């Protein structure tokens, strides 16, 4: 597994967050290709599901149009494309268009961050499973999310895949809630932790080491 080989090298790993957003529009095919050309070891992208079950690469939960927030999960993909055309911006690419890039770059790790606030995420998990071969998923992909129910569902439906447990600034800042997150980390046993480095403290690091999580 390419993921295990990188972990064993114990070297600095360069992840391209949403591609190369300073050079190309973020979360676009062009941005990911540019990051690979620049020599990054990994690519991070945000994916989510539209109302018509299309998986698109897009960060925000909604797209702003006519002074209103239009939530991605409630829009058909064509609706999103129409809004983007009206706003004169690039339409979010379909995740399936990334498959050739993933398969043609076997030494690159791809972090798929699923944006979802749903309790039932079987649809998007199943679509990912049917879109990417299991070999590519296991060997080259990390699936991460802020949605811990989704991570649990991944454990049930895609046991072999590496998962990333995200701890953002808001969660790390709430000390009283940390015991809940620690319990979930111990229960889920994620392959990777993705914390906001600005909010990491020594006590949390010691707890991770004591529990042999890092």
Steps between C-alpha positions, in 0.01 A plus 500: 500500500635840401345651816691264729822557310475875554424454870805276545738753341436750781564796271318828441197436283368779281123507459349739245192638677230530231773478240711806421249778578750784466565400140173342387141507626473278807336158482531484122662237281751762380593586857562136594707440189707810574568382856617163368725673245653702785598179681244474781470158665127520555186677384213605727157565353150563632219286365127500560180365352238695307127438509523280191777289660790650306825523693663834434823659616398810693584638844210708631167358615320751281544729204394862530266632231248787488571581866404150607689191614425204276610181674687252283314197636169656391609590147520293185840507335359685198360767735848549645651529153236757402574710809872484431446607140292794622772595750768454232696248706614146429250223570605243760651195327352156545705270721496230232718727286778455758520125449750513209721739701497270803573188296773672296682624812560188712750678726258775603266472800154652461314626806127505430331720758129429495284801579181374660274582792272202445453203731453258211796518262465163333427655160823700468709219650351249259553734204866548591538125535347440158688788331851415620640152495554349843870470419534876443294578808712282725838579349480874428207657682421640842137585568453766764208699640380722781193275509588226747184304425623481142837370623318229693306406187829482310623253761194287427488519120863561399702333773827484306517871416713744699292761680599843629348640819481882467522721806445860397571814699146524644513148637850514640424833669217351711687328782185361661412316181842346453412193703228422244742534211758289679241228552407511132864480396550193717181342366553576130875432501563730200803444281584870513419801715453836328511762778534876468861548608430840657283339765704192583633496856751283681236320709320384188824380340592309818154342504546387139840351581373329815222334304741410219302702247809680371 
